[in-house]
Amino acid sequence: MAKPLTDGERRKQISVRGLAGLGDVAEVRKSFNRHLHFTLVKDRNVATRRDYYLALAHTVRDHLVGRWIRTQQRYYERDPKLGLDLEELEEIEEDAGLGNGGLGRLAACFLDSMATLGLAAYGYGIRYEFGIFNQKIVNGWQVEEADDWLRYGNPWEKARPEYMLPVHFYGRVEHSPEGVRWLDTQVVLAMPYDTPVPGYKNDTVNTMRLWSAKAPNDFKLHDFNVGGYIEAVLDRNLAENISRVLYPNDNFFEGKELRLKQEYFVVAATLQDIIRRFKSSKFGCRDPVRTSFETFPDKVAIQLNDTHPALAIPELMRILVDVEKVDWGKAWEITKKTCAYTNHTVLPEALERWPVSMFEKLLPRHLDIIYAINQRHLDHVAALFPGDVDRLRRMSVIEEGDCKRINMAHLCVIGSHAVNGVARIHSEIVRQSVFKDFYELEPEKFQNKTNGITPRRWLLLCNPGLAETIVERIGEDFLTDLSQLKKLLPLVGDEALIRDVAQVKQENKVKFSAFLEKQYGVKVNPSSMFDVHVKRIHEYKRQLLNCLHVVTLYNRIKKDPTQAFVPRTVMIGGKAAPGYHMAKKIIKLVTSIGDIVNHDPIVGDRLKVIFLENYRVSLAEKVIPAADLSQQISTAGTEASGTGNMKFMLNGALTIGTMDGANVEMAEEAGAENLFIFGLRVEDVEALDRKGYNAHEYYNRLPELQQAVDQINSGFFSPREPDCFKDVVNMLLNHDRFKVFADYEAYVACQAQVDQLYRNPKEWTKKVIRNIACSGKFSSDRTITEYARDIWGAEPPALQTPPPSLPRD
């Protein structure tokens, strides 16, 4: 008599029959094995029960999805579409606005280049539930709206709960003969979400891993009293708030505790992840689990993208000393060899200086470690410069004063084996000014790595017409070796190329004009010069200088309407940090000038002023290919590099700019005569600072400047609110750190040269072609190759990753 089946066996039988009903069993097995293969990561060869479960679930889901879609179509689709417009579908995708200004976008370009170069690299960050705010313009003012970018899910990410990690906060430190312990901490879990980063045509797919905060299941439950259960569950939000929202400040430090929590959260989770991978990877080691950290710097390079991940230095020290029991000297050597620091700003208000009291409460063990690092550092400096107390004060990680603070940039410099700026002029300022004392101590540590952009996104994807025009002349190898654009130089005078480049630009302008009309209801003249100034709104970026030029042009048209003017559409766009009063006033000024200029019948089509609402990557991809003139007009010595400048250059816009950031190298590559360079140089700014900048001198000497300033001040552009811009004018006249008036005269004269050249379309386009041909240096592939060679010690491999269909060696 047959033995009766157990419930488990019955369920198994039913499951097998159910799976068979999904289709051919061999196909099901194949699908299951495929999912299992991709569920396993390269550092784990043994499947867990969860791996098998996930492989089975995905197999079933694959088979259900087709039916699911067909069911919905049958029930609800009355008029199914037969064709799909790819561009229409692209518009549906949300921007992942997980950074501020250029810093986050630079990281995205770097990830693209690392994958394209075949480097085994990871990008780590926070999976903010709400990214950079959406900007709405209401009555001319910026209004912020939450960026609910995950509202409809994110098809590109994969949650990896099996790699969830604990991150500790608060607590106390206990010293004992066995070592130091960090006790009674609050735990938050870091859940990783992985996004694939494909290389260009090479079968490499790297990983961007973003961490999301989750409360542990016992969060606050152990200490609730009767009736406190609901409150304890609701309090889970407190832990999960860590990854709720991006702080929207660009080049400005705001010392909020939640921000410090975010910075430690990403660092602690990432270092655990790196160390787990290091321990489980063989790298030629015979031990089942690696225990020696001797080779850690040979296998791991950590690049600190500004000071925001600076806590990686004390955290790595904590793990090595407290957890792995490595002695302090060895741990410090490993930490320094592993970490490298990129500085991205010289503005003092942007430098992170955290109150010691905040650290004491939130990260007590890290404060101990930072004190110990600083003490050894100062002992070393004192031995080299005996009696130089002022030098010790300047070089300390701890800033004394009413509120003792930790200078995170100093921590980064001390704890890294390499420090770099992001353009040649910026790296020089880093050496000679910002970190002068540190440079004198260790000059070999300091380098330059000029920023770059990926030509895949910033030419091929956003400007296919121009890319095709170039491919027809020099082939397509330039997409992975941008220096090959130099091959266009002999063709600068080629009539057919001049015609094609001009035609592509005109088509892009027509397309963008249609977009502006559809999105904003604004009509612009596509044959006018598209004069574009898009970047975060900040006093140092001098959108106010642009405003003064626009008002000057307006006044000239009004003064003599019969004169021949080059028609211009001036487009200004960018977000202001929500708490930055002056930046918000600047936006209001731009929109107010537009309200007057755009409705003046005498001006007509000759001058239009548009504020581009909600400037973001997807809007940049539309406006940059359509631009004729790129405005890069920061005060010399303030913009570390800029990357928008490179995007415009590659897409056939000419640059009007100061000798600041990467503009200097752009002028060097293309020839200064092929850019519109004006204004004070860094040494002129320094000389003016020594002499004392007096804005009134320029105001009194230049009648057109005086007229423009008086109009803004009197309410000419804000008739309903005459005092609206009095504080802006007061700043410009009495405490303008960025010397707008000092560059006004040279700027207006330079803009007249722009007009003159624009009147000769052929000569203009020849300059455009020369700029494109000379933009090869500004590929992020070149930047990353330099980081790999000079800092990481990881040459890009010559061998390509084989496609999944081929067996691996």
C-alpha positions in Angstrom: 0.0 0.0 0.0 1.4 3.4 -1.1 2.5 5.6 1.8 0.2 8.7 2.0 1.7 12.0 0.8 2.6 14.6 3.3 1.2 18.1 2.9 4.6 19.3 1.8 4.8 16.6 -0.9 1.2 17.4 -2.1 2.1 21.1 -2.4 5.2 20.2 -4.3 3.2 18.1 -6.7 0.7 20.8 -7.2 3.5 23.3 -7.8 5.2 21.1 -10.4 1.9 20.7 -12.2 1.3 24.4 -12.0 4.8 25.2 -13.4 4.2 22.7 -16.2 1.1 24.6 -17.0 3.2 27.7 -17.6 4.6 26.1 -20.7 7.3 23.8 -21.8 9.1 22.3 -18.7 12.5 22.6 -20.4 11.8 26.3 -21.0 10.8 26.7 -17.4 14.0 25.0 -16.1 16.0 27.2 -18.5 14.3 30.3 -17.2 14.8 29.3 -13.6 18.5 28.6 -14.1 18.9 31.9 -15.9 17.3 33.8 -13.0 19.4 31.8 -10.5 22.6 32.8 -12.4 21.8 36.5 -12.3 20.6 36.3 -8.7 24.1 35.1 -7.6 26.7 37.8 -7.6 30.3 37.2 -8.6 31.6 37.0 -5.1 29.2 34.2 -4.0 29.1 30.9 -5.7 26.8 29.0 -3.4 23.0 29.6 -3.7 21.0 30.2 -0.6 17.3 29.2 -0.2 16.4 32.8 -0.7 18.3 32.7 -4.1 16.3 29.7 -5.1 13.1 31.4 -4.0 13.8 34.5 -5.9 14.8 32.6 -9.0 11.5 30.7 -8.9 9.5 33.9 -8.2 11.1 35.7 -11.1 10.5 32.7 -13.4 6.8 32.6 -12.5 6.6 36.4 -12.8 8.1 36.3 -16.3 5.4 33.9 -17.4 2.6 35.9 -15.7 3.6 39.3 -17.1 2.7 38.5 -20.6 -0.8 37.2 -19.6 -1.2 40.1 -17.1 -0.6 42.7 -19.9 -2.8 40.9 -22.4 -5.6 40.7 -19.8 -5.5 44.4 -19.0 -5.5 45.2 -22.8 -8.4 42.9 -23.4 -10.5 44.4 -20.6 -9.5 48.0 -20.7 -7.8 48.9 -24.0 -10.5 50.2 -26.4 -8.0 51.7 -28.9 -4.7 49.9 -28.7 -1.7 51.8 -30.2 0.1 49.9 -33.0 3.3 52.0 -33.0 5.4 53.4 -30.2 7.2 56.7 -30.3 10.6 56.2 -28.5 11.0 59.9 -27.7 7.5 59.9 -26.2 8.5 57.0 -23.9 11.7 58.7 -22.9 9.7 61.7 -21.7 7.9 59.4 -19.2 11.1 58.6 -17.4 11.7 60.7 -14.3 15.1 62.4 -13.7 17.0 60.7 -10.9 17.9 64.1 -9.4 20.0 62.7 -6.5 22.6 65.5 -6.4 23.1 69.2 -6.5 24.4 71.1 -9.5 27.5 69.7 -11.2 28.8 67.4 -8.5 26.2 64.6 -8.8 26.2 64.9 -12.6 30.0 64.6 -12.7 29.7 61.4 -10.7 27.2 60.0 -13.3 29.7 60.9 -16.1 32.5 59.1 -14.2 30.4 56.0 -13.8 29.7 55.9 -17.5 33.4 56.3 -18.3 34.6 53.7 -15.8 32.2 51.1 -17.3 33.2 52.1 -20.9 36.9 51.8 -19.9 36.2 48.4 -18.4 37.3 49.4 -14.9 35.8 47.3 -12.1 34.3 50.2 -10.2 31.3 50.9 -7.9 29.5 54.1 -7.4 28.0 54.5 -3.9 25.4 57.0 -2.7 22.0 57.5 -1.0 18.7 56.5 -2.6 16.9 59.6 -1.6 13.1 59.1 -1.7 12.8 62.8 -2.7 15.6 64.2 -4.9 16.3 67.8 -5.8 13.0 69.8 -5.6 11.0 70.5 -8.7 11.0 74.3 -9.3 7.8 76.1 -10.2 7.8 79.8 -11.1 4.7 81.5 -9.5 4.4 85.2 -10.1 8.0 85.3 -11.0 9.2 83.7 -7.8 10.7 80.2 -7.3 8.4 77.8 -5.4 9.7 74.4 -4.4 7.7 71.1 -4.9 8.8 67.7 -3.6 10.4 65.5 -6.3 8.4 62.3 -5.8 10.6 60.5 -8.5 9.8 57.0 -7.2 6.0 57.5 -7.4 5.6 55.0 -10.2 8.6 52.8 -9.2 12.0 52.7 -10.8 12.5 49.9 -13.3 16.3 50.2 -13.4 16.9 49.4 -9.8 17.0 46.0 -8.0 16.6 45.8 -4.2 19.2 43.6 -2.6 17.8 42.9 0.9 20.3 40.0 1.3 23.0 42.6 1.6 21.2 44.8 4.2 23.7 46.2 6.7 23.4 47.8 10.2 24.6 51.4 10.8 25.1 52.6 14.4 24.4 56.1 15.9 24.7 57.7 19.3 25.7 55.4 22.2 28.8 55.6 24.4 32.5 54.5 24.2 34.0 52.0 26.7 37.8 51.5 27.0 39.0 48.2 28.4 42.3 46.2 28.2 40.7 44.2 25.4 40.2 47.4 23.3 37.6 50.0 22.7 33.9 49.3 22.3 31.1 51.5 21.0 28.0 50.5 23.0 24.3 51.2 23.5 23.9 52.5 20.0 20.8 53.0 17.9 20.7 50.9 14.8 19.4 51.8 11.4 19.5 49.3 8.5 20.9 50.2 5.1 19.1 48.5 2.3 21.0 48.5 -1.0 19.4 49.1 -4.4 21.6 48.3 -7.4 21.4 50.0 -10.8 23.3 48.6 -13.7 25.8 51.0 -15.4 26.6 49.7 -18.9 29.8 50.5 -20.7 29.5 51.7 -24.3 29.6 48.7 -26.7 31.8 46.6 -24.5 29.6 44.2 -22.5 30.8 45.6 -19.2 28.0 46.4 -16.7 29.2 48.0 -13.4 27.0 48.7 -10.4 25.7 51.9 -8.8 24.7 50.9 -5.3 22.4 53.3 -3.4 21.5 52.9 0.2 18.0 53.3 1.7 17.4 53.6 5.4 15.1 51.1 7.1 14.2 50.8 10.8 15.0 47.3 12.3 11.9 45.3 13.3 12.6 45.8 17.0 13.1 49.6 16.6 12.1 51.2 19.9 9.9 48.2 20.7 12.1 47.0 23.6 11.5 50.2 25.6 7.8 50.8 24.9 5.4 50.7 27.8 1.8 49.6 27.8 0.0 51.4 24.9 3.3 52.5 23.4 3.4 49.9 20.6 1.7 52.1 18.0 3.9 55.1 18.8 7.0 52.8 18.5 5.9 51.6 15.1 5.2 55.2 14.0 8.6 56.2 15.3 10.2 54.0 12.6 9.9 57.0 10.4 12.6 58.7 12.5 15.2 56.1 11.4 13.9 56.0 7.8 14.0 59.8 7.5 17.8 59.5 6.9 17.3 58.7 3.2 14.1 60.7 2.8 15.3 63.9 1.1 18.4 65.4 -0.5 19.6 68.7 1.1 19.3 71.1 -1.8 22.3 73.4 -1.0 25.0 73.8 -3.7 28.3 75.4 -2.6 26.8 76.1 0.9 27.3 74.3 4.2 24.3 73.9 6.5 25.3 72.0 9.7 22.1 70.0 10.3 22.3 66.8 12.4 20.2 64.9 9.8 22.7 65.8 7.1 25.6 64.5 9.3 23.5 61.3 9.8 23.2 61.0 6.0 27.0 61.4 5.5 27.8 58.7 8.1 25.0 56.4 6.9 26.4 56.2 3.3 30.0 55.8 4.5 29.3 53.1 7.2 27.2 51.0 4.9 29.7 51.4 2.0 32.8 50.5 4.0 31.1 47.3 5.4 30.2 46.4 1.8 33.7 47.0 0.5 35.3 45.0 3.4 32.9 42.1 2.9 33.8 42.0 -0.8 37.5 42.2 0.0 37.3 39.4 2.5 35.3 37.0 0.3 37.3 37.8 -2.9 40.3 35.6 -3.4 42.7 38.0 -5.2 45.2 35.1 -5.2 44.8 34.5 -1.4 44.5 30.8 -0.4 42.6 31.4 2.9 38.8 30.6 2.8 38.2 34.1 4.4 40.8 36.8 4.1 41.9 38.1 7.5 45.0 40.2 6.7 44.4 43.8 5.6 48.0 44.2 4.4 46.9 44.1 0.7 43.7 46.2 1.2 45.1 49.3 -0.5 46.4 47.2 -3.4 42.9 45.9 -4.0 40.7 48.8 -3.0 40.7 52.5 -3.9 38.2 54.9 -2.3 37.8 58.3 -4.0 36.1 60.9 -1.7 34.0 63.1 -4.0 34.3 66.3 -2.0 34.2 66.2 1.8 30.7 64.7 2.1 32.1 61.2 2.5 35.1 62.4 4.7 33.9 60.2 7.6 35.2 57.2 5.5 38.6 58.1 7.1 37.7 57.7 10.8 35.2 54.9 10.0 37.9 52.8 8.3 40.2 53.5 11.2 37.4 52.4 13.6 36.9 49.1 11.8 40.6 48.4 11.4 41.5 49.2 15.0 38.4 48.3 17.1 36.9 45.5 15.0 39.9 43.9 13.1 42.4 44.6 15.9 45.0 46.2 13.6 47.5 48.4 15.5 47.0 52.1 15.0 50.1 52.8 13.0 49.4 50.0 10.5 45.7 51.0 10.3 46.6 54.6 9.5 49.0 53.5 6.8 46.3 51.4 5.2 43.7 54.1 5.5 45.9 56.8 3.9 46.9 54.5 1.0 43.3 53.6 0.4 41.7 57.0 0.4 42.1 59.9 -2.0 40.3 63.3 -1.9 38.9 65.5 -4.6 38.3 69.1 -3.7 35.4 70.7 -5.6 35.1 74.2 -4.2 37.2 77.1 -2.7 34.3 79.1 -1.4 34.7 79.3 2.4 31.0 79.1 3.0 30.9 75.8 1.2 33.5 74.1 3.4 32.1 71.6 5.9 32.8 72.5 9.5 30.8 70.3 11.9 30.3 71.3 15.6 32.3 69.0 18.0 29.2 68.9 20.2 27.2 67.3 17.4 29.8 64.6 16.9 30.0 64.0 20.7 26.4 63.0 20.7 26.0 61.3 17.3 29.4 59.7 16.7 31.3 59.6 20.0 33.9 57.0 18.9 34.6 58.9 15.7 35.2 62.0 17.6 37.9 60.1 19.7 39.5 58.9 16.5 39.5 62.3 14.9 41.2 63.8 18.1 43.8 61.1 17.9 44.4 61.6 14.2 44.7 65.4 14.8 47.1 65.0 17.8 49.6 62.8 15.8 49.3 65.2 12.8 50.0 68.3 15.0 52.9 66.5 16.7 54.4 65.9 13.3 53.9 69.5 12.2 55.4 70.8 15.5 58.5 68.7 15.0 59.0 70.2 11.5 58.2 73.8 12.4 59.1 74.2 16.1 57.5 77.2 17.8 55.2 78.0 14.9 52.0 78.1 16.9 50.0 79.9 14.3 50.8 77.2 11.7 49.5 74.6 14.2 46.3 76.6 14.6 45.9 76.9 10.8 46.5 73.2 10.1 44.5 71.7 12.9 41.4 69.5 12.1 39.8 71.1 15.2 39.0 74.8 15.0 39.0 76.4 18.4 36.5 79.2 19.2 33.1 79.7 20.8 31.9 76.6 19.0 34.6 74.1 18.4 34.4 72.6 14.9 35.8 69.8 12.9 37.2 71.0 9.5 36.4 68.1 7.2 38.6 69.3 4.4 41.7 69.2 6.7 40.7 65.7 7.8 40.5 64.6 4.1 43.9 66.1 3.2 45.6 64.4 6.2 43.9 61.1 5.7 44.4 60.7 1.9 47.5 59.8 -0.2 46.3 62.1 -3.0 44.5 65.4 -3.1 43.3 66.9 -6.4 41.5 69.9 -7.8 39.3 69.7 -10.8 40.8 72.1 -13.3 44.4 73.4 -13.6 43.7 76.9 -12.3 41.6 75.4 -9.4 44.4 72.9 -8.4 46.8 75.8 -8.4 44.5 77.8 -6.0 44.2 74.6 -3.9 48.0 74.4 -3.6 48.8 78.1 -3.2 45.8 79.3 -1.1 43.2 76.8 0.4 45.7 74.1 1.5 48.9 76.1 1.2 50.3 74.8 4.6 49.5 71.2 3.7 51.1 71.6 0.3 54.3 72.9 2.0 54.2 69.8 4.2 53.5 67.2 1.4 53.8 68.7 -2.0 53.9 65.3 -3.8 50.3 64.6 -2.5 48.7 67.3 -4.6 47.5 66.8 -8.2 45.2 68.1 -10.9 42.5 66.1 -12.6 40.5 68.4 -15.0 36.9 67.4 -15.1 35.2 65.8 -18.1 31.9 64.8 -19.5 30.7 61.6 -21.2 30.3 62.1 -25.0 27.8 59.2 -25.0 25.2 61.3 -23.2 26.4 64.8 -24.0 26.7 64.3 -27.8 25.5 61.0 -29.2 22.3 60.8 -27.1 21.3 64.5 -26.8 22.5 65.7 -30.2 22.2 62.8 -32.7 22.2 65.1 -35.7 25.6 66.6 -34.9 27.0 63.2 -33.9 25.9 61.8 -37.3 27.5 64.8 -39.1 30.8 64.1 -37.4 30.6 60.3 -38.0 30.1 61.0 -41.7 33.5 62.8 -41.7 35.7 60.9 -39.3 34.0 57.6 -38.4 32.6 56.8 -35.0 35.7 55.9 -33.0 35.7 59.4 -31.5 32.8 58.3 -29.2 35.3 56.3 -27.1 38.4 58.4 -27.9 37.2 62.0 -28.1 40.7 63.3 -29.0 40.0 62.0 -32.5 37.7 65.1 -33.0 41.0 66.8 -33.9 40.6 65.1 -37.3 37.9 67.8 -38.0 40.5 70.6 -37.9 41.6 70.3 -41.5 37.8 70.5 -42.4 37.2 73.8 -40.6 36.9 75.6 -44.0 35.0 72.8 -45.7 31.8 74.3 -47.2 29.7 71.1 -46.9 30.7 70.7 -43.2 29.9 74.3 -42.5 26.5 74.0 -44.1 25.7 70.7 -42.3 26.8 71.9 -38.8 24.8 75.2 -39.3 21.8 73.2 -40.4 21.9 70.8 -37.4 22.1 73.8 -35.1 19.1 75.4 -36.8 17.1 72.2 -36.6 17.9 71.9 -32.9 16.8 75.5 -32.3 13.5 75.0 -34.2 12.8 71.9 -32.1 13.6 73.7 -28.9 11.4 76.6 -29.8 8.5 74.2 -30.4 9.2 72.7 -27.0 9.2 76.1 -25.3 5.9 77.0 -26.9 4.3 73.7 -25.9 5.7 73.6 -22.3 5.6 77.3 -21.3 3.4 78.9 -24.0 6.4 81.1 -24.9 7.0 82.0 -28.6 10.6 82.6 -29.6 12.3 83.5 -32.9 14.4 80.4 -33.9 16.6 82.6 -36.1 17.6 84.8 -33.1 20.8 84.1 -31.3 20.1 81.6 -28.5 22.1 83.1 -25.6 22.0 80.5 -22.7 23.0 80.8 -19.1 22.0 77.6 -17.2 23.5 76.5 -13.9 22.6 76.8 -10.2 21.7 80.4 -9.2 24.5 81.8 -7.1 26.1 85.2 -6.6 29.5 83.9 -7.7 28.1 82.6 -11.0 27.0 86.2 -11.7 23.6 85.8 -13.3 23.3 89.5 -12.2 26.0 90.5 -14.7 23.9 88.8 -17.4 20.9 90.8 -16.2 22.8 94.1 -16.4 23.8 93.3 -20.0 20.1 92.5 -20.9 18.9 95.8 -19.4 21.7 97.6 -21.3 20.6 96.0 -24.6 17.0 96.9 -23.8 18.0 100.5 -23.2 20.0 100.7 -26.4 17.0 99.4 -28.5 14.7 101.9 -26.7 17.1 104.8 -27.3 17.5 104.2 -31.0 14.9 101.6 -32.4 16.1 102.3 -36.0 19.5 100.9 -35.4 20.3 97.3 -36.6 20.4 94.9 -33.7 21.3 91.2 -33.7 18.1 89.5 -32.4 18.7 87.6 -29.2 16.7 85.2 -27.0 18.4 85.2 -23.6 17.6 82.1 -21.6 18.5 81.9 -17.9 17.8 78.8 -15.9 18.7 77.1 -12.6 17.5 76.4 -9.1 18.2 78.5 -6.0 18.7 76.8 -2.7 15.4 77.2 -0.8 17.0 79.2 2.0 19.2 81.4 -0.2 17.3 84.7 -0.2 19.6 86.6 -2.7 19.5 83.7 -5.2 15.7 83.7 -5.1 15.7 87.5 -5.6 17.9 87.0 -8.7 15.3 84.6 -10.2 12.6 87.2 -9.5 14.7 89.9 -11.2 15.2 87.8 -14.3 11.4 87.1 -14.6 10.6 90.8 -13.9 13.0 92.0 -16.6 11.4 89.5 -19.0 7.9 90.8 -18.1 8.9 94.3 -19.2 11.2 93.5 -22.2 9.0 90.7 -23.7 5.9 93.0 -23.8 7.5 96.1 -25.1 6.2 96.6 -28.7 9.2 98.8 -29.6 11.5 95.9 -28.8 9.5 93.3 -30.7 11.4 90.2 -31.7 14.9 91.7 -31.2 15.2 90.8 -27.5 13.4 88.2 -25.5 14.2 87.1 -21.9 13.1 83.6 -20.8 13.6 82.0 -17.5 13.8 78.2 -18.0 11.8 76.7 -15.2 13.0 73.5 -13.4 16.4 73.2 -15.1 17.6 69.6 -14.8 19.4 67.0 -16.8 16.5 66.2 -19.2 16.1 69.9 -19.9 19.8 70.4 -20.4 19.8 67.6 -23.0 17.3 69.8 -25.0 18.7 73.3 -24.5 22.4 72.6 -24.9 22.2 71.3 -28.5 20.2 74.4 -29.4 22.5 77.0 -27.8 24.5 79.5 -29.9 26.2 81.3 -27.0 27.3 79.7 -23.7 27.6 82.0 -20.7 30.4 81.0 -18.2 30.9 84.3 -16.4 31.9 83.5 -12.8 34.4 85.8 -11.0 37.9 84.5 -11.8 39.0 82.1 -9.0 35.5 81.0 -7.8 34.3 78.2 -10.2 36.4 75.1 -9.5 35.9 73.8 -13.0 32.4 73.8 -14.4 31.2 71.0 -16.8 28.3 72.8 -18.5 31.0 74.8 -20.3 32.3 71.6 -21.8 28.9 70.3 -22.8 28.1 73.6 -24.7 31.5 73.5 -26.4 31.0 69.9 -27.6 27.5 70.8 -28.9 28.5 73.7 -31.1 28.0 76.8 -28.9 30.6 79.5 -28.6 31.6 80.5 -25.1 31.6 83.9 -23.5 33.5 83.6 -20.3 36.1 84.7 -17.8 39.4 83.0 -17.2 38.0 80.7 -14.5 37.8 77.0 -14.0 38.0 74.8 -17.1 37.4 77.9 -19.4 41.2 78.5 -19.1 41.9 75.1 -20.6 39.1 75.4 -23.2 40.7 78.6 -24.4 44.1 76.9 -24.4 42.8 73.9 -26.5 40.8 75.9 -29.0 42.8 79.1 -29.0 41.6 82.1 -26.9 40.6 83.9 -30.2 38.0 81.2 -30.7 36.2 82.0 -27.4 34.9 85.4 -26.1 37.2 85.9 -23.1 36.8 89.0 -21.0 37.3 90.4 -17.5 39.6 90.3 -14.5 42.1 87.4 -14.2 42.7 85.7 -10.8 45.7 88.0 -10.2 43.6 91.1 -11.0 40.9 90.0 -8.5 43.6 89.5 -5.9 45.1 93.0 -6.6 41.7 94.5 -6.4 41.1 92.9 -3.1 44.4 94.3 -1.8 43.5 97.8 -3.0 39.8 97.5 -1.9 37.0 97.0 -4.4 34.8 100.1 -4.7 31.6 99.4 -6.8 30.7 103.1 -6.7 33.7 104.0 -8.8 32.3 101.9 -11.7 28.7 103.1 -11.1 29.8 106.8 -11.2 32.0 106.3 -14.3 29.8 104.2 -16.6 26.5 105.9 -17.6 24.9 102.7 -19.1 25.7 100.8 -15.9 24.3 103.6 -13.8 21.1 103.7 -15.8 20.5 100.0 -15.6 21.2 99.9 -11.8 18.9 102.9 -11.2 16.1 101.2 -13.2 16.4 98.0 -11.1 16.5 100.1 -7.9 13.6 102.4 -8.7 11.1 99.7 -9.5 11.1 100.2 -13.3 11.1 96.4 -13.7 8.8 95.8 -10.7 6.2 98.6 -10.9 3.8 96.9 -8.5 6.5 96.5 -5.9 9.0 99.4 -6.5 11.3 98.4 -3.5 11.5 94.7 -4.6 15.2 94.9 -5.8 16.6 97.5 -3.4 18.5 94.9 -1.4 20.0 93.5 -4.6 21.3 96.9 -5.7 22.5 97.6 -2.1 24.5 94.4 -2.2 26.0 95.2 -5.7 27.0 98.7 -4.5 28.2 98.0 -1.0 29.1 94.4 -0.3 29.5 92.5 -3.6 32.2 89.8 -3.0 32.1 88.8 -6.6 32.8 92.2 -8.2 30.0 92.3 -10.8 30.6 96.0 -11.7 34.3 95.5 -12.2 33.7 93.2 -15.1 30.6 95.0 -16.6 32.4 97.2 -19.1 34.6 94.4 -20.5 31.6 92.1 -20.6 29.3 94.5 -22.6 32.2 95.2 -25.0 32.8 91.4 -25.4 29.1 90.9 -26.1 29.3 93.4 -28.9 32.0 91.3 -30.5 29.6 88.3 -30.2 27.0 90.3 -32.1 29.6 91.3 -34.7 30.6 87.7 -35.4 27.0 86.4 -35.4 26.3 88.7 -38.3 28.7 86.5 -40.3 27.1 83.0 -40.1 29.9 81.3 -42.0 32.7 82.7 -39.8 30.7 82.0 -36.7 30.2 78.3 -37.8 33.9 78.0 -38.6 34.7 79.0 -35.0 32.0 76.5 -33.8 33.7 73.6 -35.8 37.1 74.6 -34.4 35.7 74.5 -30.8 34.1 71.0 -31.4 37.4 69.8 -32.9 39.3 71.0 -29.9 36.9 69.7 -27.2 38.5 66.2 -27.0 40.4 66.8 -23.8 37.1 67.3 -22.0 36.0 63.7 -22.1 35.4 62.1 -18.7 37.2 59.0 -20.3 40.4 61.1 -20.2 39.7 62.2 -16.7 39.1 58.7 -15.4 42.1 57.3 -17.2 44.2 59.9 -15.3 42.6 59.0 -11.9 43.2 55.3 -12.6 46.8 55.8 -13.6 47.9 58.5 -11.1 45.7 57.8 -8.0 44.1 54.4 -8.0 46.9 52.4 -9.5 44.4 50.6 -11.7 45.1 50.8 -15.4 42.0 50.2 -17.6 42.1 46.6 -18.9 42.8 46.1 -22.6 40.6 43.0 -22.6 36.9 43.4 -23.1 34.4 41.6 -21.0 33.0 38.7 -23.0 29.3 38.8 -23.8 27.1 36.5 -21.6 26.6 34.1 -24.5 30.4 33.2 -24.6 32.0 30.9 -22.1 34.5 32.7 -19.7 38.1 31.5 -19.2 
